[in-house]
């Protein structure tokens, strides 16, 4: 019997029956988004994840009884697809703390978006810039002029231009670059200004600062990144009849008689299609004929500092323009905001996460030197900072692809008609963010659904 599914506002009729199965290789945000989208279309899937914990490069880790993350992520109100899927798999609203855009870089810079929804788009941004602390009148009008120029150009700035060159062309003052454009670029693209893609940066500005007022909201996770989406998605998928195989490494994918054989540590199994949702540097090992382009990568380092005294930041998220760390996060403040009764620790304890995005001189330091430097920088923000109980440095060497104008991002399709790529590196408007990963996972799943309904899977020789 035919089945009807709603995908992206359209209606797709599936005529292939309920026995088709799809393998999703990788249980990160892209893979789980793909699996949820497949299940919503009525397809059964099996997710293979090498690690025991779901989430990929945005997952939960544990250290000395603390629940940490392998990197600190901030979501934006513009992350519409991730928020939609979180709602679909019944993620609690308390898992995120939504606040109007507030960029605090004490003591010299503070930018606040208006709380009222009556000011939208350019009016909201103009209000935030004109009331910002730490910008001169020249800075403020330069920023407004820049955003108007982008809008007139329909946010098309040229594929070959860097953010640094774009800002120079638009005569942006250095103080404005240091306090606004550089922090936004590093946070969104995880790539230094001199190398970062101006077009991708323009896409981010288009969908956040230049969109509706709530699109620029900051969404601060109050739970760990595995609990934020991958874990609820896995529970929801199990209810739909799909399967999650964590702690299972896939060794190879073979094309066999019009289907695809997945060879894993748990044995071999054939599927009608495969979505490969692993890092680009891991694709070729699974299926050599589907090698992703070679990328340069940018790291993200997170330094956790645990205290046995009350240590609180003035803001849940506080930045700085000098030093190694770009942002500090008060992890306890965020968790208490989620559920004050759920915090299992003494209220006089403290846990701070410091984030160092992109490549830089910090890569030459040992973990001990890095932690010591970050602790020194934190002492500028917290008077009478006590010695920490412990320090933990988490380095994701392949955190993101370098989002440069030269980055050659592949399409989701491959030379195999039933094999699709998903991941934040696949071609799309967004950089390597959670939203970018989710959008590409959804696109791969939609392409798979269309393929299975219209064409038989055939072998490629």
Protein Blocks (a to p, Z undefined) as FASTA:
>chain_A
ZZdddeehiacddfebjkbccddedjbfklmmmmmmmmmnopacddddfblbehijaccd
deehiacdfbdcdddfklmmlmmmmmmnopafklpccddddddddfkbccdddfbfkbgc
jlmmmmmmmmpghiafklmmmmmmmmmmmmmnoopabjkbcfklmmmmnopafklmmmmm
mmmmmmmnopafklpcfklmmmmmmmmmmmcfklmpccddfbdfklmmmmmmmmmmmmno
pacdehiacfbdcdeehiacdddfkbccddfbdcddbdfklmmmmommlcccdddddddd
ddddddfbdcddfbfbdcdfedjblbdcdfklmmmmmommlpmbdfkbccdddddehjdf
klmpcfklmmmmmmmmmmmmmghiacdfbdcddddfklpacddfklccddfbdfbfkbcc
edjkbgcfbdcdfklmmmmmmmmmmmmmmmmmmpccdddZZ
